Structures are given as structure tokens and as C-alpha cells.
Amino acid sequence: MTTPKQPRAFKQPRVSKNKITLSAQQRSEFRNQILRELWQGKLTQGQALK
């Protein structure tokens, strides 16, 4: 029995060990950048959550 392929929207989150993991500082800088862009109106809330 084969399992049906999941649609792309339900891709695994990028936490797998074969991918580069961000340090805590990089994560906070990335989050701060997204928040800055949110405040500047460059992103909608929906885009930031993707």
C-alpha cells in the first residue's frame, strides 16, 4: 500500500538534521527583520507567517 503524496503546502518544516540550523542569534535577527518589515508595511501578517 502506498501512501498518497502530501501537497506542497504540507511540506516538512525545515528542522531536519541534514539542513543548516540557525543559531539562536541568527533566528532572533531573522525574526526582528520580519517584524521590522511588518511595521514598515512591506509584508502582510499572512506572508510573515509562511
C-alpha positions as CSV (number, residue, x, y, z in Angstrom):
1,M,0.0,0.0,0.0
2,T,1.4,3.4,-1.0
3,T,0.7,6.5,1.0
4,P,-0.6,9.4,-1.1
5,K,1.8,12.2,-1.7
6,Q,1.2,15.2,0.5
7,P,0.6,18.6,-1.2
8,R,3.4,21.0,-1.1
9,A,1.7,23.2,1.4
10,F,2.3,20.4,4.0
11,K,6.0,20.1,3.5
12,Q,8.0,19.1,6.5
13,P,9.2,22.1,8.5
14,R,12.9,22.9,7.9
15,V,14.2,21.3,11.1
16,S,15.7,18.2,9.7
17,K,19.3,17.4,10.6
18,N,20.6,17.4,7.1
19,K,19.8,21.1,6.7
20,I,21.7,24.0,8.2
21,T,20.2,25.0,11.6
22,L,20.3,28.7,12.6
23,S,21.9,29.8,15.8
24,A,19.7,31.5,18.4
25,Q,21.2,34.8,17.4
26,Q,20.5,34.3,13.7
27,R,17.0,33.2,14.5
28,S,16.3,36.3,16.6
29,E,17.8,38.6,13.9
30,F,15.7,37.0,11.3
31,R,12.6,37.4,13.4
32,N,13.4,41.0,14.1
33,Q,13.9,41.6,10.4
34,I,10.4,40.2,9.7
35,L,8.9,42.3,12.4
36,R,10.6,45.4,11.1
37,E,9.3,44.7,7.6
38,L,5.8,44.1,9.1
39,W,5.9,47.5,10.8
40,Q,7.1,49.1,7.5
41,G,4.1,47.6,5.8
42,K,6.2,45.5,3.4
43,L,4.6,42.3,4.5
44,T,1.1,41.3,5.4
45,Q,0.7,39.2,8.5
46,G,-0.2,36.2,6.4
47,Q,3.0,36.4,4.4
48,A,5.1,36.8,7.5
49,L,3.6,33.6,9.0
50,K,4.6,31.4,5.9
